[in-house]
């Protein structure tokens, strides 16, 4: 089976996805427990911010095309 993307691009996408996952883990384990008394929904709000920043980086850095349903879902995440 042939892939349409180069091997470098596939590895780069895997690395970026794992990096975002690692950052979310570090934030949720080490930093959020310090602020649990201030806000109980901080982890949820930060994970939505992580989703938005990952989507924007894939759009602008990697020049991926974004479709209407993806824009709609990102707007819902931003509003909530």
Secondary structure, DSSP 8 states (H G I E B T S, - for coil): ---SS-HHHHHHHHHHHHHHHHHHHHIIIIIGGGGTTT-TTHHHHHHHHHHHHHHHHHHHTS-----HHHHHHHHHHHH-
